[in-house]
């Protein structure tokens, strides 16, 4: 039981359990099981079944609504990239080896 809670907290960027609510978990399940971020009614029944299974855990009744946390959706979320020139890496390596 605690393993599942710890896993979910990590998927929600170490958010407190109180911030992980029904809509947050549905959003995570949409990505994890259906590879989508869209709110498609075709999946609603299955998502509710997953939520019911989570709620069967002792002491884990999910609050309705959405908390102030976001889940990691590695294949859907935008990746912030930063371009650095070869000179940057050469200088960084020089400084690292000089110390």
C-alpha positions in Angstrom: 0.0 0.0 0.0 2.7 2.5 1.0 4.6 1.6 -2.2 1.7 2.7 -4.4 1.3 5.9 -2.5 5.0 6.7 -2.7 4.9 5.9 -6.5 2.0 8.3 -7.0 3.7 11.0 -5.0 6.8 10.7 -7.2 4.7 10.8 -10.4 3.2 14.0 -9.0 6.6 15.6 -8.4 6.7 14.7 -4.6 3.4 16.5 -4.0 1.7 16.0 -0.6 -0.9 13.2 -0.8 -3.6 15.8 0.1 -2.9 17.6 -3.3 -3.5 14.5 -5.4 -7.2 14.5 -6.1 -9.5 12.6 -8.5 -9.0 14.8 -11.6 -5.2 14.9 -11.1 -5.2 11.1 -11.0 -7.5 10.8 -14.0 -5.1 13.1 -15.9 -2.2 10.8 -15.0 -4.1 7.7 -16.0 -5.0 9.2 -19.3 -1.4 9.6 -20.1 -0.2 6.3 -18.6 -2.8 4.0 -20.1 -4.2 5.8 -23.1 -1.2 8.0 -24.2 -3.4 11.1 -24.4 -3.8 14.3 -22.5 -7.3 15.0 -23.9 -10.4 14.7 -21.9 -12.2 12.0 -24.0 -15.5 10.7 -22.7 -14.9 7.3 -24.2 -12.4 6.6 -21.4 -14.5 7.9 -18.5 -15.9 4.6 -17.4 -12.5 2.9 -17.4 -10.9 5.8 -15.6 -13.6 5.7 -12.9 -12.9 2.0 -12.4 -9.1 2.7 -11.9 -10.1 5.4 -9.4 -12.3 3.0 -7.5 -9.4 0.5 -7.3 -7.2 3.2 -5.8 -9.9 4.1 -3.3 -10.1 0.5 -2.1 -6.7 1.0 -0.4 -7.2 1.5 3.3 -7.6 5.2 4.2 -7.3 6.4 0.6 -10.6 8.2 -0.3 -9.8 10.7 -3.1 -11.2 14.1 -2.8 -13.2 15.4 -5.9 -11.7 18.1 -8.0 -8.2 19.1 -8.9 -5.3 19.8 -6.6 -2.4 22.3 -7.1 -0.1 19.7 -8.5 0.8 18.4 -12.0 1.8 14.9 -12.9 4.8 14.0 -15.0 3.7 13.1 -18.5 7.0 12.4 -20.1 5.7 11.9 -23.7 3.2 14.8 -23.7 4.7 17.6 -21.8 7.0 20.2 -23.5 10.7 19.7 -22.8 12.6 22.9 -22.1 15.9 22.7 -24.0 18.9 25.0 -23.8 21.4 25.1 -26.5 25.0 25.4 -25.4 28.0 25.7 -27.8 31.0 23.4 -27.8 33.0 26.2 -26.3 30.7 26.1 -23.2 31.5 22.4 -22.7 35.2 22.9 -23.3 35.4 25.7 -20.7 33.2 23.7 -18.2 35.5 20.6 -18.6 38.6 22.8 -18.2 37.2 24.3 -15.0 36.1 20.9 -13.6 39.5 19.3 -14.2 41.5 22.3 -12.9 39.7 22.2 -9.6 
